Amino acid sequence: MLKIFFAFVPWSMFWSYSFAGEPRSAALWALALCAVLLAVNYKKPKMFEIASTAFFVFAWAFPPLDREIVTLSYLWLALVAAAPPFLGRTSFTAQYIAETVPASFAKNPIFRKINDTVSLLWGAIFLASAVADHAGHFLLPAALITCGILFSIAYPVIAPGWLMTADMRKYRWKAAPSRHPAGPDEFSAIIIGSGIGGLSCAALLAKMGYKPLVLEQHSQPGGYCTSFRRNGFEFSAGVETISGLSEKGPVTFLLNTLGFDPKEMFVKNRQRFIMDGTSFDWPGTLDETIALLAAKYPAEADNLRRFFADAALALAEPYADNPLGVPMDEVAVFSTRGWRGFAEFARRYRHLPRWMIMTYREKLDEYFADECLKDFLGGLSGFVGTEPDKTPAMAALFSMVSYFVHGGYHPKGGAQKFADRLAEYITAHGGTVLLRHRATKIHIERGRVTGATANGRLFRSSVAVSNADPVATFTQLAGREHFPNEFLAPIENLKMSTSAFMVFLGVGMDLSAYPALINDLDGKCGIFIDSNADASLAPKGMATLSIIRMAEYDDYPPRGTTEYEEKKQKDADELIARAEKVIPGISQKIFVREAATPRTFERYVLHPKGALYSFDQSAGTKRPYFKTPVEGLYLAGAGPFGGGVEAVAISGMIAAYDITGWTFSESR
């Protein structure tokens, strides 16, 4: 804004001298000031500065005989301000402001809309000033310009919140669940799918005295957070390490609220990284982490301290003075405080907002020059399924950087144990969990949820929370006729996220000398030794481990074909060979061997294409909100909030809070 102010200084001088009756002298002084501005910005001269210079050359070279030069100046500025937005070009204000914000922010449609509005307003002000000046109302332009300045200061503060919540304002309905439903098949809320998002929602509702019903199509709860057992070896099907278990993390908050002790349920993973042929074990604290990386990259020592200090503060901001234990992102801010909350959000949070408007690669470029270090810090990109240059910095902060800051954890007793504890809590507090009950229909009457059908049985409720795939929820369960095409079409066109190929091995070796989690950045795979997180997951003296790499659904033929089995076994052999470079000898000691492809995950979890994170998590992906156009229908899980146990737990907590009016009161 200061640069824009200085760009107008030549005009202020020109108008002052012109009103004094010296237009030629005014043009000369203004031209001199423009020359100074162009010299300062010689590398990137602005359209406004060039246009100003051109006008003052004209005003000096061809001085008119009367004061019409002032009227012409207003008309010229009206053209300069209004023409670019009309022609689809960058407005003059955006050219200045874009230099002070990340490139991804400058490309944001809201950024452009705000600047176009400001520029068009100035075009209108200058046009009105030209008319007023020509009519002899010489003081009116000053009043109009003053109003324009005030608008230019206030509007960019107010507009982002108003524009960002434009879609959210369509879903202002409030749920009205009954704490004490009357009939045996009537419930406060029906949760479809028992992933951690659905279980978290149901557990909080049960805690607050409501009667939730969880419908799960599988034989055990948990979604991706499940385990299976083979000949004494227990494997986690999709969860190796969990974030959100720091002192004020959302998973910690959820467990404490439900009366669980996180320290009794989870163990912190020991980690090892392998990069450029060398391996190093990850320390347990942030200070040790910084010292380790500073020793490896001494030229970046100060930058490392600044980067992680920024990250730690950004991670902490959403939970500061927050009684609900969920990060107050734009959805939560709008739900609790409306669009005006965005102005407060920007004032209150000093570090988090910059992570919200950048890609992770841009954030790394902001701090570091060493490409190897940037590659290392982006090495956990498998946790979001996109490369750093396509990953929103906000997603990287909570899904990648948080592991460096706070570490990762694994459920004691295996992933299934965590899901089972939540399911047991629900049933112990008045809720119901029905396994092998696949929901086939969400009933909607006059735009409101009335119940759901599973296994031919009708369950009634005014609230349904779908932890299933959003597209399947809208098109198969609820029925597309209940959703406007402008709502449904963009969601149906979203790309699904990457999936994975996994090998599960029970080996006759003692691997306790290794850390539980090995991130092999050279081999582009992760190795998780379940039995090193909990020795009970393998027979004594043996080990349970899983090996994972990213994979695409279409790389595998249909299940049940010979080609599928051959591809599956070939890929398993190749992945075991990668792991054997890290843990020599494992191929000779295999007692149990299983493999899972993206089609396997699709079969058991029902996520299209076996997507790990539901929709693609690249920057620019507009996920559906947790509320829908149908009154009483919510979404939870990876669909609206992205993948990872922490993210889906947050999704369930937010749905529960919205159902209960964003108040937390325990059952009486």
N, C-alpha and C positions, 0 to 999 in steps of 0.2 A: 504494500500500500504506500510506503514511503517513496518507492521508485515511481509509482504513478503520480504521487503528489509532485515530485520534482519535475516530472515530464510536463506538468501543467504550469510550472513556474513561468516559462516563456510566454504563455498565453495570458497569465495574470499581468505580467509586465506590459504586454502589447495592449490589453484592454485599458489599463491605467493610463498609459501615454496617449492612447487614441482618444479617450474621453477628454484629455487635456488639450486636444487639438493638434497633436503631433503624430499622425499615423505613420509617416515615413520613418521618423526617428524610432517610433515604437517597433516597427518591423525590423529595423536594423539591430536594435538591442535584443529582440527576441531571437533573431537569426543567430546572433553571437552565442546566446545561451543554448540554442539547439546544437550548434557546432560543438560546444563543450559536451553535451549529453551524447552526441554521436561519437565523439572521441573516446568517452568513457566506455561506451558499449560498442566499440568498433568491431569486435568479433561477432556480436549478435545484435545488430541494430534492429530496433523495434519498428513495426509498421507505423505506430503512432508518431514516433520521432521523425521518421522519414516524411510522413504526411505533413507534420508541423513545419518542417524545414521547407518543403515545397511551397506551402502557403505563404510563409514569410518572405521567400524569394520573390514570389508574385507581388506581395503587398509592398515590398521595397522598390521593385523594378517598375511597377505600374501603379503608382499611387493615384487613387481616384480624387475627384475635386471636392467630395463631401464625405460624410461619415458612413456611407454605405459599406465601407470596408469592415466595420464591426458586424453588421448584419451578415455579410458574406462569410466572416470568420465562424459565426454560429452555424451557418448552413454547411460549411466545410466540415466542422466537427461532428455535426449530425450525420453526415455521410460516412465519415471515418468510423464512428461508433456503431452505426446501425447496419452498414452494408455487409461486413463479414458474417454476422450471425444469419442474415437473410440468405447469403450465398453459401452457407455451410462451412465457412472458414473459421479460423480461430479468432475469437474476439480480442480486442486490444488489452483488456484487463487480464485475460487468461495468459497472454504472452508474457506479462510481467510475473504473475503469480506462479506460473508453471516452473519458473527458475528456482523457486524456493521449496518445492515439494517433490516427492519421488515421482518418477515417470508414470508408475502405475496409478497414482492418485490423479495426475494430470489427464490421464486417459479415461478416468471414471466419468460416466455419463452425467452424474449429478454435478461434478465439478464443472463440466461444460455448460450444463443447464443454468447453474447459478451465474456463471460469468456472462453467458449470453443474455440473461435477464438484466443484469447490471448494465451491460453495454447498450442494449436496446432502450433501457430507461434513459441513459445519457443521450442517446440519439433523439429521444422524444423531448428531453429537456432543452437540448441545443436547438432543435427545430422550433420549439415554443419560444425560446429566447430570441431567435431570429425574427419571428413574427412580432414579438413585443418590442424589440429594438426598432424595427422598421416602422412600427406604429407610434414610436416616440416614448414608450414606457421604459425608460432607461434603467430603472431600479429593479424591475421585475426579474430580469435575468439573474441578478445577484441572489434574489430570494429563491429562485428555482434551483440554482446551482448549490446553494446552501442545503436545500432539501435533498438534493441528489447526493451530497457528501454524507449526510446523516443516514440516508438509505443504504449507501455503499458500505457504511460501517456496520449497520445493524443486520441487514439482510443476510450476508454470508454467515453470520452467527446463528440466525434462526433457521435459515433455509435447509441446511443439511438434515436436521432432525425431521422437519416437515416433509421433505421429499423422500427421505429414506423410509419413513413410516407410511408412505402413501398406500402401499399394498396392505400393511398391517391394519390400517384403519378399517379395512373391510371386515375384519374379524373381531368386532368389538363385543360380540355376544359373551355372556357369562354363563358358565355351567351351573346347574342347580341340582346337584346330586343329593339324594336322601341319605342321612346317616343310618337310618333304620328302615330299609326296604321291607315291605309287608310279606310278600310271598316267598316260598322256598326257591323259586327261580328268578327272583328279583334282586338286583345288586346296585350298590352305589355307583360302580363303574365297572365296565368290562374291559380287560386288558387283553389284547390279541397278540400272542407271542410272548414267550418267557425269556427273551434275552435280558441282559442286565438292565437295559432301559425300562422294559416292562416290569421287571421284578422290583426295581428301585421305586417306580411310581406306585405300584401296589403296596409295597412295604410301608411307604410314607402314609398312604391313605389309611392303611390298617392302623398305623401308629396314632393317627388323628381320629380314630373311632369310626371310620367308614367301613363299608363291607364290599371289598373289591373281589372280582372274579378274574382269574388268569386262565386263558385257554391256550394250550400248547399242543401242537400237532405231533411232536416227538415224544419219545418214551421217557425223556428226562428234561428238566429245565436248563436254561442257560444260553441257548443259541450257540454262538461261537465259544462261549465260556463254559465248555463242557469237557469231560474226560471220558476215556474208555479204557478197559482193562483187558490184557491178553497174557495169559499164563503167568500171572503174578506181577506183570509190568503195567503200570498205569501211566497213560499218556494224556497230556493236555491237548485237546483237539485244535485249538486256535489261539490260545493265550499263553504267551511266554513271559511277558513283563508288563506291569501295570503302573501307570502314573496316577497322580491325584492322591497320594498317601503321605504327603508332607503334613506338617502339623496343622495347617489350615486348608489342606486339600479337600476337594469336594467328596471324594470317597471316604476320607477320614471323617468328615462331618456327617455323612450319611450313616456310617457305622456307629459313631458315637451317639447319634440321635436315636438309633434303634437299640442302643444298649450293648453293642458289641465292643470289644477291645481290639482295635486294629492290630496291635502288637501280638496278640494271640492268634490272629487269623492270617497274618502275612509275614513274610520274611524278605528282607532286602536282598536283591540279587547281587552277587559278585559278577563283574563284567570284565571281559577282555576284548580289546580291539586288535585287529590285524590289518596293517596297511603298509604298502610298499615293502613287503617282505619282513617287516618287523612287527612284533606283538608287544603290547603293554597292558597291564591290568589297571582297571579304573579304580581310583581311590574312592573313599567313602564320603568325603566332604567337598564342598565347592572350593574352598581355599586350596585343598590338595589338588583338585582338578586343574585349577588355574596354574598352580606351581608346576604340575606335570607338563602342561602344554607350553608354558613359558620356557621351560628347559628345552623342549623340543623345537620351539620356534622363538628364539630369544629376541629377534627383531620385532616381534608382535606382542611382547610381554605387556606393555602398557595398554595396547588395544584389547588384549584378552581381558584384562581387568575391567576396562570400560564396558566391553560387550556384555560380560556376565553380570556386572553390576546393573546395567540397564535391563537385562533379561530378568534378573531376580526381582527388581522393583516392578517390572511390568507383570510378572507372574503373581506378585502379591497384591497389586492394586485392586483386582476384582473382588478380593475377599476382605479388604479392609473395612471394618465396621459393617460387616454384612451378616445379619442374623440368620439368613436363609442358606448360607453355605454354597451358593452357586455363583459363578462369575456373572456379573451384571453386564452382559453384552447388549447389543442393540435391541434384541427381542425382549429380554428381561427388563431393560430400562423402559421400553415402550409399554410393556404390560403393567408395570408398577407406577410409572410416572408420566406416561403419555409422551407426545413428541417434545414437550418442553424439557423433558428430562435429558435430552441430548445436549442441550447447552450446559447443564450441570455436569453431565458426563465428561464433556470436553474440559471444563474448568477443574474438575476434581481429579481426573486421571492425567498425569503428565507424561507417562512413559508408554502406556498401552496403546493410545491412539496411533502412534507412528507405526506400530507393528500391524495395525489394522489396515493400513493403506499402502503397504509395500509387499513385494514378493520376498521370499527368504533370501534369494540370491542378491537382491538389492540391499537387504539388511546386512549381509555378509560383506558386500562391496563397500558399504558405508564405513565399516570398521577395519577391514583387513586388506592387505595387498598380496600376501602370500597365497598363491593358488592351491598349494598342497593343504594348507590349513583350512581354506574354504571348502576344499573337497572333503576333508575329514569331518568338519562340523556339519556338512550336508550329507554325511554318510549314512545317517539313519532315515533316509528318505523313504525306505520301505515302510516306515511307520505311518506314512500318509499316502504312499503309492504314487507320488509325483516327484519329478526332479526339482531341485531347489529353484530354478528359474521359473517354474510354473507353480510353485507352492506358495500359497498365501503365508506371509510371515507370521500372522496370527496362529495359523494351524501349526506351523513349525514350532512356534514358541511353546505351545501346550503339548504337542505330540512328539517333539524331538529335543528341543533345548531343555525342557523340563527334566529330562533324564540326566542331562549333564549337571543340572543344578540340584535336583532332589533325589535322583536315583530312581530305579524301577523295582517293583516288588512282585512276588509270586504268592498265590494262596497256599497256605500250609494244607497238605492233604490233597493238593491238586485243584485245578480250575473248577471241577464239578462241586467241590466242597463249598466254594464261595456261593455258587448259584443255589445249592441245596440249603445253605443257611438262610438265605433270603426267602426261599420258598417256604421253609419251615416257620420262619417268623410270620409270614403272611397268614398261614393256616392257624398258627397259635394265637393270633390276634383278631380272629373273626372273619378272615378272608378265605377264599377257596382257590385252590390250584388244581385244575383238571388236565392231566396228561393224556396223550393220544386223543385229543379233542381238537380237530382241525376246524377252525371257523370257516364257514362257507358263504356267509352273508351277514352284512351289517344292515339292519333294518332302519329305514329313514322314512318319516312321514312329515309332509309339509315342511321340509328343510331341517328337521330335527331328528336326532338319533333316538330310536325307541328300543333297540336291543340288538342281539346277534344270535345267529344259529350255528351250532357245532354238533356234528354227529346226529343231525336230524332233530336236535332239541333246541327249543327257543328259550333264550335267557333275556330278561328284560332289564333295561337301564336307560337313563337319559344321557349317559356318557359312555363313549367308547374310545379307548386309547389304542391305536394300532402300532404295535412294535414290528409289524410286517413291512415289506417293501411298499413304499408310498404308491407307486404306479399300480401295483396289484390291489392295494387298498382302495384306490379310487375307481379302477376299471372293473375289477372282479368282485370284490367284497361289497362295496357300497353301490357301484353302478355308475357309469359315466354320465348318465342322464341327470345326476344330481349336481354336476359341476359345470360351470360355464367353460366354453372352449378356450377362452383367453387365460383361464386358470390352469386347465389340464394340459393343453398342447405344449407349453414350454417344459413342463415336468416330464412328459412322455418323451421329449426330444433330448433329455439330459443323457450324457454318456455315463455308463457304469464304470466304477473304479476297477483297478487291477485286481487280480486274484492271486493265488499262490499254489505252488506245488510243494507238498510236504512228504517227508519220509519219517516214519516212526520206527525206532530200533530198540529192542531189548538186547543188551549185549552182556556177555559173561566176562566183564572187566570192571575193575574198581577204578572209577574215574573221579574220585573225590578230590584228587589233586588239581583238577581243572575248575575254573569258575563255572557258575551255573549257565551264564550267557556269554557266548563268543560271537562277536560281530566280525565276520571275515569280509572286510571290504574289498580285499583282493579277489577272493573267490565269489563275491557277490552272493553270499548266503549267510544265514544265521544258524547257529547251533545252540540248542537249549538242552541242558542236561537236567531233566526234571528231578532226578534222584539227588542232585546236589542242592536243590532248593528244599527237598524233603526226602530223607532217606527211606521213608516208608513206601515210596512209589516204585521201588524195585526190590527184588530179593536181595538178601544180604550178600555183599561182595560183588554185586552186579550193578548195572546202570540202565536207566531209561533215558533216551534222548530223542529229540526230534530235530530234523534239518529242514530248513525252509528257504525258498527263493521265490521271487515274483514270477508269475506266469499268467498267460492270457487264455481265456476260455476257448477261443476258436482254434488254439493250437492242438486241441485234443479231439479225436473222432468221437462219435456218440458212444455212450456207455453200452456195454453188452456186446460190442463188436470185437473181433480179433485184433483189428488195428488199434483199438483203444487199449487193450491189455498189453499189446506189444510196446506201444508208446509209453505207457505207464511204467512198465518194467525197465525199459531203456533209460527213461529219465531218472528212475530211482537209482539205477546203477551209477549213472553219471553224478548224481548228487552225493551218493555215498563216497565216490572217489574224491570229490571235492573235500568232504569232511575228513577223509582219511589223511589228507595232507596236514590237517590240524591235529587230529587224534590218530596217530599211527596204530594200525592193527585192528581197527574195529570191524573191518569186513570179514575177518577170520573168526570173530567171536559172536556172530549174530544168532540169537535164539528166537527172536520175534522180529518180523519185518512187515510193515504195512505202509501203504502209500495213499495219498489223497491228492486228487487233481481238482481244478476248478469245478469240474462237473460233480465231483464228490461233495464239495461244499454246497453246491446248488441243491443237491438231492436232500441233504440233511437239514440245511438251514433255510432253504427256499429263497435265498437271495438270487436274483437273476444273474446268470453267468458266474456264480460263485463269488460275486464282488465282496471284497473284505470290508469296504468302507461305504457300501451302497453307491452313491453317485461319485463320479470322478471329483477329486478334491483339488483340482487345478484352480488357480486364481481366475475369477470371473464366473465360476459356476454358481448359479443362483439356486440354492436349495429351497425346497418348500418350507414354510414356517411350521411351527409345531401346532398351530391352529389352522382350521380349514374353513371353507365357506359353509359347511354344514354345521349347524349349531350342535355342540356336544361331541364333535368328532375331533380328536387330537392325534398327533403323530409323536412317536418316541423312537429312540434308537438312532442308527447311523444315518438314516434318510435325512432328517432335518438338521442333525448336529455333527455328522462326520463320524469316522470310526474310532475305535479304541474304547476300552472299558470306562475310562474317566469321562469321555465325551458322552457316551450313551447313558451313564449313570446321571450325568447332569441333565440330559434330556428327560429322563423319567422324573427327576426331582422337580424340574420346571413345570412339567405337565401336572404333577400332583399339586404344586402350589397354585397354579392357575385354576384348577378344578375347585380348590378350596378358597379362592378369593385372595391369594397371596398373603395369607395369614398362616401362622403355624401355632396350632393349639393341640395339645395332647388329648387323648381319649380320657373322658371323665368317668 
